[in-house]
Amino acid sequence: MATTNPLQFIQQVRTEVGKVVWPTRREVLLTTVMVFILAALTAVFFAIVDILIRGGLQGILGMFS
């Protein structure tokens, strides 16, 4: 395994960071909004599933009491 001295390592890191394509402000805002929307939709979906399962179980258990 070849070892790299710290100065070479820092130069290589700077070179690689220079190749990174950073997202624009608009792209960051759009993806952030999309994440919040999808998180809200997922929360609503699981809340509805929870209500349906709870209602079904209460109905089933109510028949035996």
VENLINVEN-V39259 format. One record per residue. N is the residue number from 1. D_LAST is the distance of its C-alpha to the last C-alpha in Angstrom with 1 decimal. Layout:
BEGIN
N_D_LAST + N_D_LAST
END
This chain:
BEGIN
1_71.6 + 2_73.8 + 3_73.5 + 4_74.0 + 5_75.6 + 6_73.7 + 7_76.1 + 8_75.6 + 9_71.8 + 10_71.8 + 11_74.1 + 12_71.8 + 13_68.8 + 14_70.6 + 15_71.7 + 16_68.1 + 17_66.7 + 18_69.4 + 19_68.1 + 20_64.6 + 21_63.9 + 22_62.0 + 23_59.7 + 24_60.9 + 25_59.4 + 26_58.1 + 27_56.4 + 28_54.7 + 29_53.5 + 30_52.2 + 31_50.3 + 32_48.8 + 33_47.6 + 34_46.2 + 35_44.3 + 36_42.7 + 37_41.9 + 38_40.3 + 39_38.4 + 40_37.0 + 41_36.1 + 42_34.3 + 43_32.4 + 44_31.3 + 45_30.4 + 46_28.2 + 47_26.6 + 48_25.7 + 49_24.4 + 50_22.2 + 51_20.8 + 52_20.2 + 53_18.5 + 54_16.3 + 55_15.4 + 56_14.7 + 57_12.5 + 58_10.4 + 59_10.3 + 60_9.5 + 61_6.7 + 62_5.4 + 63_5.8 + 64_3.8 + 65_0.0
END
